[in-house]
Amino acid sequence: MKVNVGTVDRLLRIIAGIILIALAAMGTIGIWGYVGIVLVVTGLVRICPAYAILGMNTCGLKKS
């Protein structure tokens, strides 16, 4: 799969994922907060399967 998550998107995913995981671990938002794991993983590997299905790309300029 090709990289389809840009730098800003990547940072936002990782930060939001960590916040969700922390809130779930503290019991503030329940078990659904562990969805943050998906955000962190997609941010780290820079590949989002949903973006691939929808044909989206936040990487900016495409290389020729």
PQR file with spaces between the fields and no chain letter, atoms N, CA, C, O and H, PARSE charges and radii, in Angstrom:
ATOM       1  N    MET     1       0.837   -1.187    0.000 -0.4000 1.5000
ATOM       2  CA   MET     1       0.000    0.000    0.000 -0.0000 2.0000
ATOM       3  C    MET     1       0.878    1.245    0.000  0.5500 1.7000
ATOM       4  O    MET     1       1.978    1.254    0.553 -0.5500 1.4000
ATOM       5  N    LYS     2       0.374    2.275   -0.621 -0.4000 1.5000
ATOM       6  CA   LYS     2       1.119    3.527   -0.693 -0.0000 2.0000
ATOM       7  C    LYS     2       0.802    4.406    0.519  0.5500 1.7000
ATOM       8  O    LYS     2      -0.294    4.351    1.076 -0.5500 1.4000
ATOM       9  H    LYS     2      -0.519    2.269   -1.070  0.4000 1.0000
ATOM      10  N    VAL     3       1.770    5.202    0.905 -0.4000 1.5000
ATOM      11  CA   VAL     3       1.591    6.157    1.995 -0.0000 2.0000
ATOM      12  C    VAL     3       0.522    7.157    1.582  0.5500 1.7000
ATOM      13  O    VAL     3       0.585    7.715    0.487 -0.5500 1.4000
ATOM      14  H    VAL     3       2.661    5.246    0.453  0.4000 1.0000
ATOM      15  N    ASN     4      -0.464    7.388    2.453 -0.4000 1.5000
ATOM      16  CA   ASN     4      -1.528    8.326    2.121 -0.0000 2.0000
ATOM      17  C    ASN     4      -1.900    9.258    3.281  0.5500 1.7000
ATOM      18  O    ASN     4      -2.931    9.929    3.235 -0.5500 1.4000
ATOM      19  H    ASN     4      -0.515    6.934    3.343  0.4000 1.0000
ATOM      20  N    VAL     5      -1.057    9.297    4.317 -0.4000 1.5000
ATOM      21  CA   VAL     5      -1.300   10.166    5.469 -0.0000 2.0000
ATOM      22  C    VAL     5      -0.165   11.189    5.538  0.5500 1.7000
ATOM      23  O    VAL     5       1.002   10.829    5.697 -0.5500 1.4000
ATOM      24  H    VAL     5      -0.220    8.752    4.354  0.4000 1.0000
ATOM      25  N    GLY     6      -0.523   12.463    5.418 -0.4000 1.5000
ATOM      26  CA   GLY     6       0.464   13.539    5.438 -0.0000 2.0000
ATOM      27  C    GLY     6       0.960   13.869    6.840  0.5500 1.7000
ATOM      28  O    GLY     6       0.507   13.279    7.821 -0.5500 1.4000
ATOM      29  H    GLY     6      -1.470   12.756    5.289  0.4000 1.0000
ATOM      30  N    THR     7       1.885   14.807    6.926 -0.4000 1.5000
ATOM      31  CA   THR     7       2.541   15.148    8.182 -0.0000 2.0000
ATOM      32  C    THR     7       1.585   15.704    9.228  0.5500 1.7000
ATOM      33  O    THR     7       1.582   15.245   10.370 -0.5500 1.4000
ATOM      34  H    THR     7       2.252   15.285    6.129  0.4000 1.0000
ATOM      35  N    VAL     8       0.778   16.683    8.853 -0.4000 1.5000
ATOM      36  CA   VAL     8      -0.158   17.278    9.817 -0.0000 2.0000
ATOM      37  C    VAL     8      -1.196   16.240   10.246  0.5500 1.7000
ATOM      38  O    VAL     8      -1.499   16.113   11.432 -0.5500 1.4000
ATOM      39  H    VAL     8       0.780   17.057    7.925  0.4000 1.0000
ATOM      40  N    ASP     9      -1.729   15.512    9.291 -0.4000 1.5000
ATOM      41  CA   ASP     9      -2.702   14.459    9.582 -0.0000 2.0000
ATOM      42  C    ASP     9      -2.079   13.422   10.515  0.5500 1.7000
ATOM      43  O    ASP     9      -2.721   12.947   11.451 -0.5500 1.4000
ATOM      44  H    ASP     9      -1.482   15.616    8.328  0.4000 1.0000
ATOM      45  N    ARG    10      -0.841   13.086   10.248 -0.4000 1.5000
ATOM      46  CA   ARG    10      -0.118   12.102   11.057 -0.0000 2.0000
ATOM      47  C    ARG    10       0.009   12.556   12.505  0.5500 1.7000
ATOM      48  O    ARG    10      -0.275   11.794   13.429 -0.5500 1.4000
ATOM      49  H    ARG    10      -0.319   13.472    9.487  0.4000 1.0000
ATOM      50  N    LEU    11       0.433   13.790   12.698 -0.4000 1.5000
ATOM      51  CA   LEU    11       0.590   14.311   14.057 -0.0000 2.0000
ATOM      52  C    LEU    11      -0.742   14.387   14.787  0.5500 1.7000
ATOM      53  O    LEU    11      -0.820   14.044   15.967 -0.5500 1.4000
ATOM      54  H    LEU    11       0.664   14.409   11.947  0.4000 1.0000
ATOM      55  N    LEU    12      -1.792   14.831   14.101 -0.4000 1.5000
ATOM      56  CA   LEU    12      -3.113   14.912   14.723 -0.0000 2.0000
ATOM      57  C    LEU    12      -3.635   13.531   15.107  0.5500 1.7000
ATOM      58  O    LEU    12      -4.237   13.369   16.169 -0.5500 1.4000
ATOM      59  H    LEU    12      -1.728   15.109   13.142  0.4000 1.0000
ATOM      60  N    ARG    13      -3.412   12.544   14.257 -0.4000 1.5000
ATOM      61  CA   ARG    13      -3.841   11.180   14.566 -0.0000 2.0000
ATOM      62  C    ARG    13      -3.124   10.642   15.802  0.5500 1.7000
ATOM      63  O    ARG    13      -3.749   10.051   16.682 -0.5500 1.4000
ATOM      64  H    ARG    13      -2.923   12.676   13.394  0.4000 1.0000
ATOM      65  N    ILE    14      -1.806   10.853   15.860 -0.4000 1.5000
ATOM      66  CA   ILE    14      -1.035   10.330   16.984 -0.0000 2.0000
ATOM      67  C    ILE    14      -1.442   11.015   18.289  0.5500 1.7000
ATOM      68  O    ILE    14      -1.625   10.346   19.307 -0.5500 1.4000
ATOM      69  H    ILE    14      -1.298   11.333   15.145  0.4000 1.0000
ATOM      70  N    ILE    15      -1.583   12.329   18.268 -0.4000 1.5000
ATOM      71  CA   ILE    15      -1.967   13.067   19.470 -0.0000 2.0000
ATOM      72  C    ILE    15      -3.372   12.671   19.923  0.5500 1.7000
ATOM      73  O    ILE    15      -3.589   12.384   21.100 -0.5500 1.4000
ATOM      74  H    ILE    15      -1.435   12.872   17.441  0.4000 1.0000
ATOM      75  N    ALA    16      -4.326   12.657   18.987 -0.4000 1.5000
ATOM      76  CA   ALA    16      -5.704   12.285   19.334 -0.0000 2.0000
ATOM      77  C    ALA    16      -5.767   10.846   19.847  0.5500 1.7000
ATOM      78  O    ALA    16      -6.497   10.552   20.794 -0.5500 1.4000
ATOM      79  H    ALA    16      -4.149   12.890   18.031  0.4000 1.0000
ATOM      80  N    GLY    17      -5.008    9.959   19.226 -0.4000 1.5000
ATOM      81  CA   GLY    17      -4.986    8.562   19.651 -0.0000 2.0000
ATOM      82  C    GLY    17      -4.451    8.398   21.060  0.5500 1.7000
ATOM      83  O    GLY    17      -5.011    7.646   21.857 -0.5500 1.4000
ATOM      84  H    GLY    17      -4.415   10.198   18.456  0.4000 1.0000
ATOM      85  N    ILE    18      -3.374    9.095   21.370 -0.4000 1.5000
ATOM      86  CA   ILE    18      -2.794    9.020   22.708 -0.0000 2.0000
ATOM      87  C    ILE    18      -3.769    9.568   23.746  0.5500 1.7000
ATOM      88  O    ILE    18      -3.908    9.003   24.831 -0.5500 1.4000
ATOM      89  H    ILE    18      -2.919    9.706   20.722  0.4000 1.0000
ATOM      90  N    ILE    19      -4.438   10.657   23.420 -0.4000 1.5000
ATOM      91  CA   ILE    19      -5.424   11.238   24.343 -0.0000 2.0000
ATOM      92  C    ILE    19      -6.573   10.257   24.583  0.5500 1.7000
ATOM      93  O    ILE    19      -6.982   10.042   25.724 -0.5500 1.4000
ATOM      94  H    ILE    19      -4.326   11.116   22.539  0.4000 1.0000
ATOM      95  N    LEU    20      -7.095    9.660   23.497 -0.4000 1.5000
ATOM      96  CA   LEU    20      -8.189    8.690   23.654 -0.0000 2.0000
ATOM      97  C    LEU    20      -7.772    7.485   24.489  0.5500 1.7000
ATOM      98  O    LEU    20      -8.529    7.023   25.343 -0.5500 1.4000
ATOM      99  H    LEU    20      -6.762    9.835   22.570  0.4000 1.0000
ATOM     100  N    ILE    21      -6.568    6.976   24.242 -0.4000 1.5000
ATOM     101  CA   ILE    21      -6.082    5.822   25.005 -0.0000 2.0000
ATOM     102  C    ILE    21      -5.935    6.185   26.478  0.5500 1.7000
ATOM     103  O    ILE    21      -6.316    5.400   27.346 -0.5500 1.4000
ATOM     104  H    ILE    21      -5.953    7.351   23.549  0.4000 1.0000
ATOM     105  N    ALA    22      -5.388    7.359   26.769 -0.4000 1.5000
ATOM     106  CA   ALA    22      -5.218    7.799   28.158 -0.0000 2.0000
ATOM     107  C    ALA    22      -6.566    7.950   28.853  0.5500 1.7000
ATOM     108  O    ALA    22      -6.729    7.524   29.996 -0.5500 1.4000
ATOM     109  H    ALA    22      -5.079    7.996   26.063  0.4000 1.0000
ATOM     110  N    LEU    23      -7.536    8.558   28.160 -0.4000 1.5000
ATOM     111  CA   LEU    23      -8.863    8.726   28.749 -0.0000 2.0000
ATOM     112  C    LEU    23      -9.540    7.382   28.996  0.5500 1.7000
ATOM     113  O    LEU    23     -10.226    7.209   30.004 -0.5500 1.4000
ATOM     114  H    LEU    23      -7.404    8.903   27.231  0.4000 1.0000
ATOM     115  N    ALA    24      -9.354    6.440   28.091 -0.4000 1.5000
ATOM     116  CA   ALA    24      -9.918    5.107   28.282 -0.0000 2.0000
ATOM     117  C    ALA    24      -9.235    4.388   29.442  0.5500 1.7000
ATOM     118  O    ALA    24      -9.895    3.702   30.222 -0.5500 1.4000
ATOM     119  H    ALA    24      -8.797    6.581   27.273  0.4000 1.0000
ATOM     120  N    ALA    25      -7.929    4.541   29.557 -0.4000 1.5000
ATOM     121  CA   ALA    25      -7.186    3.896   30.635 -0.0000 2.0000
ATOM     122  C    ALA    25      -7.596    4.441   32.001  0.5500 1.7000
ATOM     123  O    ALA    25      -7.575    3.715   32.995 -0.5500 1.4000
ATOM     124  H    ALA    25      -7.393    5.099   28.923  0.4000 1.0000
ATOM     125  N    MET    26      -7.970    5.724   32.047 -0.4000 1.5000
ATOM     126  CA   MET    26      -8.409    6.337   33.307 -0.0000 2.0000
ATOM     127  C    MET    26      -9.886    6.063   33.579  0.5500 1.7000
ATOM     128  O    MET    26     -10.390    6.402   34.650 -0.5500 1.4000
ATOM     129  H    MET    26      -7.987    6.313   31.240  0.4000 1.0000
ATOM     130  N    GLY    27     -10.583    5.454   32.625 -0.4000 1.5000
ATOM     131  CA   GLY    27     -11.991    5.139   32.811 -0.0000 2.0000
ATOM     132  C    GLY    27     -12.922    6.306   32.543  0.5500 1.7000
ATOM     133  O    GLY    27     -14.105    6.245   32.880 -0.5500 1.4000
ATOM     134  H    GLY    27     -10.174    5.179   31.755  0.4000 1.0000
ATOM     135  N    THR    28     -12.407    7.363   31.945 -0.4000 1.5000
ATOM     136  CA   THR    28     -13.207    8.556   31.699 -0.0000 2.0000
ATOM     137  C    THR    28     -14.201    8.366   30.566  0.5500 1.7000
ATOM     138  O    THR    28     -15.343    8.810   30.678 -0.5500 1.4000
ATOM     139  H    THR    28     -11.447    7.412   31.671  0.4000 1.0000
ATOM     140  N    ILE    29     -13.799    7.719   29.479 -0.4000 1.5000
ATOM     141  CA   ILE    29     -14.686    7.595   28.323 -0.0000 2.0000
ATOM     142  C    ILE    29     -15.045    6.147   27.992  0.5500 1.7000
ATOM     143  O    ILE    29     -15.703    5.897   26.982 -0.5500 1.4000
ATOM     144  H    ILE    29     -12.870    7.359   29.388  0.4000 1.0000
ATOM     145  N    GLY    30     -14.646    5.231   28.786 -0.4000 1.5000
ATOM     146  CA   GLY    30     -14.999    3.832   28.548 -0.0000 2.0000
ATOM     147  C    GLY    30     -14.072    3.153   27.560  0.5500 1.7000
ATOM     148  O    GLY    30     -13.076    3.718   27.110 -0.5500 1.4000
ATOM     149  H    GLY    30     -14.112    5.434   29.607  0.4000 1.0000
ATOM     150  N    ILE    31     -14.432    1.925   27.239 -0.4000 1.5000
ATOM     151  CA   ILE    31     -13.586    1.079   26.407 -0.0000 2.0000
ATOM     152  C    ILE    31     -13.457    1.573   24.974  0.5500 1.7000
ATOM     153  O    ILE    31     -12.477    1.251   24.302 -0.5500 1.4000
ATOM     154  H    ILE    31     -15.242    1.466   27.605  0.4000 1.0000
ATOM     155  N    TRP    32     -14.426    2.350   24.491 -0.4000 1.5000
ATOM     156  CA   TRP    32     -14.372    2.857   23.122 -0.0000 2.0000
ATOM     157  C    TRP    32     -13.178    3.782   22.905  0.5500 1.7000
ATOM     158  O    TRP    32     -12.799    4.030   21.761 -0.5500 1.4000
ATOM     159  H    TRP    32     -15.222    2.611   25.037  0.4000 1.0000
ATOM     160  N    GLY    33     -12.593    4.284   23.950 -0.4000 1.5000
ATOM     161  CA   GLY    33     -11.419    5.137   23.818 -0.0000 2.0000
ATOM     162  C    GLY    33     -10.214    4.400   23.247  0.5500 1.7000
ATOM     163  O    GLY    33      -9.287    5.022   22.727 -0.5500 1.4000
ATOM     164  H    GLY    33     -12.900    4.082   24.880  0.4000 1.0000
ATOM     165  N    TYR    34     -10.230    3.085   23.345 -0.4000 1.5000
ATOM     166  CA   TYR    34      -9.118    2.302   22.804 -0.0000 2.0000
ATOM     167  C    TYR    34      -9.113    2.278   21.283  0.5500 1.7000
ATOM     168  O    TYR    34      -8.210    1.699   20.679 -0.5500 1.4000
ATOM     169  H    TYR    34     -10.983    2.580   23.767  0.4000 1.0000
ATOM     170  N    VAL    35     -10.098    2.892   20.660 -0.4000 1.5000
ATOM     171  CA   VAL    35     -10.071    3.108   19.213 -0.0000 2.0000
ATOM     172  C    VAL    35      -8.864    3.982   18.870  0.5500 1.7000
ATOM     173  O    VAL    35      -8.402    3.998   17.729 -0.5500 1.4000
ATOM     174  H    VAL    35     -10.831    3.363   21.151  0.4000 1.0000
ATOM     175  N    GLY    36      -8.367    4.698   19.858 -0.4000 1.5000
ATOM     176  CA   GLY    36      -7.174    5.522   19.689 -0.0000 2.0000
ATOM     177  C    GLY    36      -5.970    4.712   19.229  0.5500 1.7000
ATOM     178  O    GLY    36      -5.052    5.261   18.619 -0.5500 1.4000
ATOM     179  H    GLY    36      -8.742    4.685   20.785  0.4000 1.0000
ATOM     180  N    ILE    37      -5.961    3.428   19.511 -0.4000 1.5000
ATOM     181  CA   ILE    37      -4.858    2.566   19.059 -0.0000 2.0000
ATOM     182  C    ILE    37      -4.798    2.570   17.531  0.5500 1.7000
ATOM     183  O    ILE    37      -3.715    2.607   16.947 -0.5500 1.4000
ATOM     184  H    ILE    37      -6.707    2.982   20.007  0.4000 1.0000
ATOM     185  N    VAL    38      -5.958    2.532   16.893 -0.4000 1.5000
ATOM     186  CA   VAL    38      -6.007    2.557   15.425 -0.0000 2.0000
ATOM     187  C    VAL    38      -5.431    3.875   14.910  0.5500 1.7000
ATOM     188  O    VAL    38      -4.684    3.890   13.932 -0.5500 1.4000
ATOM     189  H    VAL    38      -6.838    2.501   17.367  0.4000 1.0000
ATOM     190  N    LEU    39      -5.781    4.977   15.570 -0.4000 1.5000
ATOM     191  CA   LEU    39      -5.262    6.281   15.149 -0.0000 2.0000
ATOM     192  C    LEU    39      -3.739    6.347   15.283  0.5500 1.7000
ATOM     193  O    LEU    39      -3.051    6.845   14.391 -0.5500 1.4000
ATOM     194  H    LEU    39      -6.388    4.965   16.364  0.4000 1.0000
ATOM     195  N    VAL    40      -3.229    5.848   16.389 -0.4000 1.5000
ATOM     196  CA   VAL    40      -1.777    5.869   16.595 -0.0000 2.0000
ATOM     197  C    VAL    40      -1.065    5.005   15.558  0.5500 1.7000
ATOM     198  O    VAL    40      -0.052    5.418   14.993 -0.5500 1.4000
ATOM     199  H    VAL    40      -3.788    5.444   17.113  0.4000 1.0000
ATOM     200  N    VAL    41      -1.589    3.816   15.308 -0.4000 1.5000
ATOM     201  CA   VAL    41      -0.950    2.907   14.340 -0.0000 2.0000
ATOM     202  C    VAL    41      -0.973    3.508   12.940  0.5500 1.7000
ATOM     203  O    VAL    41       0.043    3.496   12.245 -0.5500 1.4000
ATOM     204  H    VAL    41      -2.411    3.481   15.767  0.4000 1.0000
ATOM     205  N    THR    42      -2.129    4.037   12.517 -0.4000 1.5000
ATOM     206  CA   THR    42      -2.196    4.614   11.168 -0.0000 2.0000
ATOM     207  C    THR    42      -1.320    5.856   11.060  0.5500 1.7000
ATOM     208  O    THR    42      -0.798    6.155    9.986 -0.5500 1.4000
ATOM     209  H    THR    42      -2.955    4.046   13.082  0.4000 1.0000
ATOM     210  N    GLY    43      -1.156    6.580   12.163 -0.4000 1.5000
ATOM     211  CA   GLY    43      -0.263    7.730   12.158 -0.0000 2.0000
ATOM     212  C    GLY    43       1.197    7.319   12.050  0.5500 1.7000
ATOM     213  O    GLY    43       1.982    7.970   11.360 -0.5500 1.4000
ATOM     214  H    GLY    43      -1.580    6.337   13.036  0.4000 1.0000
ATOM     215  N    LEU    44       1.557    6.254   12.724 -0.4000 1.5000
ATOM     216  CA   LEU    44       2.951    5.796   12.707 -0.0000 2.0000
ATOM     217  C    LEU    44       3.347    5.170   11.374  0.5500 1.7000
ATOM     218  O    LEU    44       4.453    5.399   10.885 -0.5500 1.4000
ATOM     219  H    LEU    44       0.919    5.725   13.284  0.4000 1.0000
ATOM     220  N    VAL    45       2.450    4.383   10.783 -0.4000 1.5000
ATOM     221  CA   VAL    45       2.794    3.716    9.523 -0.0000 2.0000
ATOM     222  C    VAL    45       2.441    4.565    8.301  0.5500 1.7000
ATOM     223  O    VAL    45       2.834    4.237    7.181 -0.5500 1.4000
ATOM     224  H    VAL    45       1.551    4.197   11.180  0.4000 1.0000
ATOM     225  N    ARG    46       1.700    5.655    8.516 -0.4000 1.5000
ATOM     226  CA   ARG    46       1.323    6.611    7.475 -0.0000 2.0000
ATOM     227  C    ARG    46       0.453    6.009    6.380  0.5500 1.7000
ATOM     228  O    ARG    46       0.441    6.490    5.248 -0.5500 1.4000
ATOM     229  H    ARG    46       1.381    5.921    9.425  0.4000 1.0000
ATOM     230  N    ILE    47      -0.275    4.952    6.729 -0.4000 1.5000
ATOM     231  CA   ILE    47      -1.189    4.325    5.780 -0.0000 2.0000
ATOM     232  C    ILE    47      -2.556    4.191    6.449  0.5500 1.7000
ATOM     233  O    ILE    47      -2.674    3.626    7.536 -0.5500 1.4000
ATOM     234  H    ILE    47      -0.266    4.560    7.649  0.4000 1.0000
ATOM     235  N    CYS    48      -3.575    4.714    5.792 -0.4000 1.5000
ATOM     236  CA   CYS    48      -4.936    4.616    6.299 -0.0000 2.0000
ATOM     237  C    CYS    48      -5.774    3.844    5.287  0.5500 1.7000
ATOM     238  O    CYS    48      -6.015    4.339    4.185 -0.5500 1.4000
ATOM     239  H    CYS    48      -3.479    5.174    4.909  0.4000 1.0000
ATOM     240  N    PRO    49      -6.223    2.635    5.642 -0.5600 1.5000
ATOM     241  CA   PRO    49      -7.025    1.844    4.716  0.2800 2.0000
ATOM     242  C    PRO    49      -8.312    2.558    4.288  0.5500 1.7000
ATOM     243  O    PRO    49      -8.740    2.421    3.142 -0.5500 1.4000
ATOM     244  N    ALA    50      -8.923    3.310    5.188 -0.4000 1.5000
ATOM     245  CA   ALA    50     -10.143    4.042    4.831 -0.0000 2.0000
ATOM     246  C    ALA    50      -9.850    5.088    3.757  0.5500 1.7000
ATOM     247  O    ALA    50     -10.639    5.268    2.830 -0.5500 1.4000
ATOM     248  H    ALA    50      -8.574    3.421    6.119  0.4000 1.0000
ATOM     249  N    TYR    51      -8.720    5.772    3.881 -0.4000 1.5000
ATOM     250  CA   TYR    51      -8.333    6.748    2.861 -0.0000 2.0000
ATOM     251  C    TYR    51      -8.122    6.056    1.519  0.5500 1.7000
ATOM     252  O    TYR    51      -8.496    6.594    0.477 -0.5500 1.4000
ATOM     253  H    TYR    51      -8.079    5.626    4.634  0.4000 1.0000
ATOM     254  N    ALA    52      -7.528    4.871    1.538 -0.4000 1.5000
ATOM     255  CA   ALA    52      -7.286    4.128    0.296 -0.0000 2.0000
ATOM     256  C    ALA    52      -8.606    3.762   -0.383  0.5500 1.7000
ATOM     257  O    ALA    52      -8.739    3.883   -1.601 -0.5500 1.4000
ATOM     258  H    ALA    52      -7.224    4.433    2.385  0.4000 1.0000
ATOM     259  N    ILE    53      -9.571    3.318    0.408 -0.4000 1.5000
ATOM     260  CA   ILE    53     -10.880    2.949   -0.142 -0.0000 2.0000
ATOM     261  C    ILE    53     -11.582    4.167   -0.729  0.5500 1.7000
ATOM     262  O    ILE    53     -12.199    4.085   -1.791 -0.5500 1.4000
ATOM     263  H    ILE    53      -9.463    3.221    1.397  0.4000 1.0000
ATOM     264  N    LEU    54     -11.481    5.306   -0.026 -0.4000 1.5000
ATOM     265  CA   LEU    54     -12.152    6.524   -0.466 -0.0000 2.0000
ATOM     266  C    LEU    54     -11.352    7.320   -1.497  0.5500 1.7000
ATOM     267  O    LEU    54     -11.843    8.318   -2.025 -0.5500 1.4000
ATOM     268  H    LEU    54     -10.979    5.372    0.837  0.4000 1.0000
ATOM     269  N    GLY    55     -10.133    6.887   -1.782 -0.4000 1.5000
ATOM     270  CA   GLY    55      -9.294    7.585   -2.754 -0.0000 2.0000
ATOM     271  C    GLY    55      -8.732    8.889   -2.226  0.5500 1.7000
ATOM     272  O    GLY    55      -8.409    9.787   -3.005 -0.5500 1.4000
ATOM     273  H    GLY    55      -9.735    6.076   -1.353  0.4000 1.0000
ATOM     274  N    MET    56      -8.610    9.004   -0.918 -0.4000 1.5000
ATOM     275  CA   MET    56      -8.093   10.233   -0.307 -0.0000 2.0000
ATOM     276  C    MET    56      -6.590   10.136   -0.088  0.5500 1.7000
ATOM     277  O    MET    56      -6.021    9.047   -0.010 -0.5500 1.4000
ATOM     278  H    MET    56      -8.872    8.275   -0.285  0.4000 1.0000
ATOM     279  N    ASN    57      -5.963   11.307    0.010 -0.4000 1.5000
ATOM     280  CA   ASN    57      -4.532   11.384    0.243 -0.0000 2.0000
ATOM     281  C    ASN    57      -4.228   12.748    0.853  0.5500 1.7000
ATOM     282  O    ASN    57      -4.566   13.776    0.266 -0.5500 1.4000
ATOM     283  H    ASN    57      -6.426   12.192   -0.053  0.4000 1.0000
ATOM     284  N    THR    58      -3.596   12.768    2.019 -0.4000 1.5000
ATOM     285  CA   THR    58      -3.258   14.045    2.651 -0.0000 2.0000
ATOM     286  C    THR    58      -1.755   14.312    2.626  0.5500 1.7000
ATOM     287  O    THR    58      -1.256   15.141    3.387 -0.5500 1.4000
ATOM     288  H    THR    58      -3.321   11.933    2.496  0.4000 1.0000
ATOM     289  N    CYS    59      -1.041   13.616    1.758 -0.4000 1.5000
ATOM     290  CA   CYS    59       0.418   13.756    1.685 -0.0000 2.0000
ATOM     291  C    CYS    59       0.878   15.029    0.960  0.5500 1.7000
ATOM     292  O    CYS    59       2.064   15.359    1.005 -0.5500 1.4000
ATOM     293  H    CYS    59      -1.447   12.943    1.140  0.4000 1.0000
ATOM     294  N    GLY    60       0.001   15.721    0.320 -0.4000 1.5000
ATOM     295  CA   GLY    60       0.424   16.912   -0.411 -0.0000 2.0000
ATOM     296  C    GLY    60       0.771   16.592   -1.839  0.5500 1.7000
ATOM     297  O    GLY    60      -0.014   15.959   -2.545 -0.5500 1.4000
ATOM     298  H    GLY    60      -0.961   15.454    0.283  0.4000 1.0000
ATOM     299  N    LEU    61       1.936   17.020   -2.274 -0.4000 1.5000
ATOM     300  CA   LEU    61       2.359   16.801   -3.660 -0.0000 2.0000
ATOM     301  C    LEU    61       2.657   15.325   -3.898  0.5500 1.7000
ATOM     302  O    LEU    61       3.296   14.661   -3.082 -0.5500 1.4000
ATOM     303  H    LEU    61       2.574   17.535   -1.701  0.4000 1.0000
ATOM     304  N    LYS    62       2.183   14.836   -5.024 -0.4000 1.5000
ATOM     305  CA   LYS    62       2.470   13.470   -5.407 -0.0000 2.0000
ATOM     306  C    LYS    62       3.735   13.430   -6.233  0.5500 1.7000
ATOM     307  O    LYS    62       3.966   14.303   -7.070 -0.5500 1.4000
ATOM     308  H    LYS    62       1.664   15.376   -5.687  0.4000 1.0000
ATOM     309  N    LYS    63       4.557   12.415   -5.999 -0.4000 1.5000
ATOM     310  CA   LYS    63       5.780   12.257   -6.769 -0.0000 2.0000
ATOM     311  C    LYS    63       5.449   11.633   -8.112  0.5500 1.7000
ATOM     312  O    LYS    63       4.594   10.752   -8.200 -0.5500 1.4000
ATOM     313  H    LYS    63       4.369   11.707   -5.319  0.4000 1.0000
ATOM     314  N    SER    64       6.128   12.089   -9.160 -0.4000 1.5000
ATOM     315  CA   SER    64       5.877   11.546  -10.502 -0.0000 2.0000
ATOM     316  C    SER    64       6.558   10.228  -10.712  0.5500 1.7000
ATOM     317  O    SER    64       6.447    9.639  -11.787 -0.5500 1.4000
ATOM     318  H    SER    64       6.823   12.804   -9.088  0.4000 1.0000
